[in-house]
Amino acid sequence: MANRTMNPPAGFSRRDLLRGSGAVAAAAAVSQEARTALAQEKGAKVASGQQTITLNVNGKDSQVKLEPRTTLLEALRYQLDLTGAKPVCTDGSSGAATVLVDGKPMQANTMLAMQAQGKKITTVEGLKDDAVPKAFVDCDAQQCGFCTPGFVVGVRAFLNGKPKASEEEIRKGLNGNLCRCGTYANVIKAAIQVVKGGA
Amino acid sequence: MAVEYSWPTKDKAQAIGKRVKRVDGMAKATGAAKYTYDVNLKNQLVAKGLGCPHAACTIKSIDLEPAKKVAGVVEVHPLKKAGDKIEFQGDLIVVVAAENEGAAAEGVKAVKIEFEQQEVFVKDSDLEAAKAAKRTSAGGGKAQLEKEPDAGENEDAFAKKEIERLLKESAHSVEGEYGIDAITHCCLEPHGSTVEWKDGKLTAYLSTQNVSQTAPGFATPLKIAASDVEVKCDYVGGGFGSKFAADYWAVAAAEISKKTGRPVKFMLDRDQELKIAGARPSGYIKVRLGADKDGMITVWDSEHWGTGGATGGAVAQTVVPYVYAPKNYRRNAVNIKTNNGASRAWRAPNHPQACAITQVALDDLAMKMGANSLDIFMKNLGTDDKPLVAGAKPSVYKAEMQRAAELIGWKDKWHSHGKGQAKGSVVDGLGMAIHTWGGGAGQSACKVRVHPNGDVETMCGTQDLGTGTRTVIALVLAETFGLPYESIRVNIGTSKYPASGASGGSTTVGGICESHRRAGQDAFAKIAELVAKKLEVDASKLEAANGRIQVSDNSSKSVSWKEACSLLGMTPLETDANYARGTKSNLSSSQVGGVQMAHVEVDKETGVVRMKKYVAVQDIGLVISPQQAESQINGAIIMGIAYALFEQRINDPATGAFVNADLANYKLCRLGDIGEFVVDFYEPESERKRGVIGLGEPPVIAPGAAISNAVANAIGVRVHPLPLTPQRVLAALKKAKA
């Protein structure tokens, strides 16, 4: 699973954010103030309630309104109507929600939208002129197509890191994306085509 | 003049049989394709369901009030009430619709329910335990014997006596236990819908493999006319047999939309998708098999059992033993009811399990005899005059076996079971299996419209499960009109188009080829009449090729397609076709055979099985779209590797909980697991002339047995049940050593 990336901390933790969400906090034993103080002691920022943030997606800044608990995937899909990244799992194990964040493959469903502020986000929609989707079509590396956008971004990220990847490296390196229809054989061909094409 | 519907010969074909790019490929590869999950309607609510945490319980009380108080929750919609019994984990109790996913999830958590738990039963592999728990029911059986009972003799008693006699007299015998665990459909796009109720009418964007037949599933409970429901599905993220119906959760979404006046999106969570939205029955068997000195099976005797979950059911007895039909056999099936979500049709219902639990016994015969498995599989086919197999002709299977053996290098790589040269702790092995499927064309209607400017479009209430439906239709019309396939505008995916059957049972490609070739040829005949007048030739002499309509033996006499269409005047030409399933036709037929071979490596120290090479040789009559057909076979092999090596539903025996209902623990095949594939279509003229036959099911049938047989060949020990996990491989090796 060489290209499965854990999302690194980005100034504040997911747990702190979840605690900071007003509705959930009401049910907790510790008071909002106490937790806020505790979090700030650790150097974390606490956000609560409706937020307006700016996300840079596919080279364009967009303002989105969301609660702190909103994942990047939800923000992309519901607020920006960028539905290429798919909700298939909740833990990143399917790779269907793969996007590039500052060039690194990340699972948009395991990352909060607020963590993506100030970063450059590239979704599959931003790769429409890239060699990877073209290679997927040339090699018929798709059936139902639901996993395809995540796979396209996954292949792009992998080949950015290893532009001259051998077939063996491709077979070892692209295990972060699940496909139920079984398109892997042609995904391998597509990745090889991109390597050979030098894209 | 009546049009005779037919396909061009191989040398005349311009579009069909050519490798082409999927017409909707770029939309799928760039995120432009909108699946049900992706349809966002203005002002929509997002719903989530509360699934029952227990596998068997009665609801004592439900308190919805706390959920209603959650900020952002708009509607709380109960599906069950106090006193209701629940028989499997995940069954939906309440649906909460809210402004966003977070609020819906919080609302679900806030619902207060008291349960009274009941005893569960989930040990479907244990027939004695199932009997003791009174969870079994008869699944039917049959005895087929060459000899007849004496007059007045009890048939069952005679069969028993005769079976024992044949077993005793056999030169070789096998007694085996085999099995295959239950798996789920695990569609990557979960079941669900985005629905909009407006002015007494419903638009349902439904993740479905059945756009034309699901409207009544909404209309009846909502008490509106089916004609006031439009079911739409441009793209569906996997179905595999589990997405034929509207389903109660989509109806719930529609009811919430009706009540709130807002569109509602309700897609199942991943765990719910695995728990309640479809599973394949498990199958376990005890077999006794006898053969003569040459390895010809003389007698088969088996009892098998398994579960379809809360609705009971098991692998149908009619397909045991699988494909091979020895002269004497007795079979019996037992259904077991367990506390799991109900099974749904899973790609080639019954066949993959039947193949995996019976063609292993045939291979065990080879192992016991020290024979070459290929010889045993081949000689038991019988002859075309006296076939000992179902489905395709023995000569077809035989030719496919020879081809597959060549492609995998069977002759060079073969060693007797367990006698391979180990490299360290790793040994390799070969295995094979064969399969059959009907795949006759399904019902399909379409409307083909040719515009006076030459543009061609078609409307058909079918869907694309990933088969390449749009591409196949485009190729058929391109062939018929002599046009580039990219120029054909294919419209599918709504119940407002001419009705076509569900995509199930390998019926879609046959159906859409029937309807479109017919409507296309009818349209061409009308245009040819106009052209014939203009060119002053006989219309029957005209053909469509390379964007022109020309005299077949004098291509200098021709008009361009556009010029031909301009003869239509102001009005587009429309032709309709409606192919009824079962109608005899030159364009399609049914019954295919396929042979698959696996080459694996097994590490005897770790128990890990790795795929080296896999060969699939498949007859599907006439191949319309070879690239997409090949992809479908690749996919079937990969699904097969998954259920042969990795995939299983795991229940906690005490609570019945489905403990691996997530994608980290429900193990599917990944890209690095597949090895090398070789796919070959068996398409000599004898098969091609049979016309189109469906492909969705057949290639997914054989992998379980082929891979199990390859593992047995490698290590000289049968591992069961499937999936052949490292633990099971090691346990089997340990048992054999003891």
Interface residues (C-beta under 8 A of the other chain):
Chain A: M1 S21 G22 A23 V24 E67 R69 T70 E74 R77 Y78 D81 L82 T83 G84 A85 K86 P87 V88 C89 T90 D91 S93 S94 A96 T123 V124 E125 L127 K128 V132 P133 K134 F136 V137 D138 D140 Q142 Q143 C144 G145 F146 C147 T148 P149 V152 R171 K172 L174 N175 N177 L178 C179 R180 C181 G182 T183 Y184 A185 N186 V187 I188
Chain B: K21 R22 D24 G25 M26 A27 K28 A29 T30 G31 A32 A33 K34 Y35 Y37 D38 N40 V46 V70 A71 G72 N100 E101 G102 A103 E106 C186 C187 L188 E189 Y235 V236 G237 G238 G239 F240 M267 D269 R270 D464 L465 G466 T467 G468 Q627 Q628 E630 S631 Q632 N634 G635 A636 I637 I638 M639 D662 L663 A664 L668 C669 R670 L671 G672 I674 F677
